[in-house]
């Protein structure tokens, strides 16, 4: 099964710019929003944002997505009526 993000998910990816490894955070779909020097800091922020927004946090590793945490709320089921 292939993992896929949905609108509102938080995604962290590693990138190299000018021979420096950085970590980019964005809300999917969208443009890069934050830059971090360490993976730990980027992952901690992604998980914190996902908790606050009731979304999922992902780490994009080349062609794969790794789920860091899912904080989506379960859909409410309608209350059963008494017969």
N, C-alpha and C positions, 0 to 999 in steps of 0.2 A: 504494500500500500504506500502510495506516494503522499508525503506530507504537503499540505498546502495552507497558505495563510489566507485569512479572510480580512475584509476591511476592518480596520481598527486594531489589528494585531501589531505587537511591537517586535521589531526585527533588529538584531545586532549583527554586524558583519565586520570581518577583519579586512583591512586594506593597507597597502604600502604606498606611502607618498614620500617622495624625496628620500628614499631609503630608510624611512621610519615607519614602523608598524603602529597603526592606530585602529581604533574601533569606532564604527559609525552606528548611530542609533536612528531609526526612523519608524514612523507609524505607517503601516501598509494600507493602501497604496499611497505613496507620497515620496517626497524628496528627503534627503538626509537632513536631520535636525540637530543632532548633537555629536560631538567628537570627544573621545576619551583616550587617554594614554595607556590604560591597562584594561585587560579583559575583565578582571574582577569588578572594576568600577562600572564598566559598560553593562555587564550582566546584572549587577545589583540595581542599577538604575532602570534597566528594562523590566526586571521583575517588579520593582516598586511601582512603575508606571502601569504595568499590566494589572496589578492588584487594585490600584486606584480606579482604573478604567474598566474593570471587570472584563479583561481581554486575555489573550495568550501572549507569552513571551517566547521568542525563537532566537536561536543562534544560527546564522546562515554560514555553512562551511562548504565552500565551493558549490557543488551541485546538490548539496543536501541541507535539509533543515533539521535542527535538533530542538525539540520542545523543552524549554526551560521551566515552564509552568503554565497551567491553565487556571484562570480565575474567573471564567465566564460563569454567569449565574444560570442555574438550571431553569428551563422554561417552566412556568407555572402550569399546573394541570387544573382544569375546572373542577370545582367542588361538586361532589356527587349529591344529587337531590335525594332527600328521604322520600320513599314511596309510601 
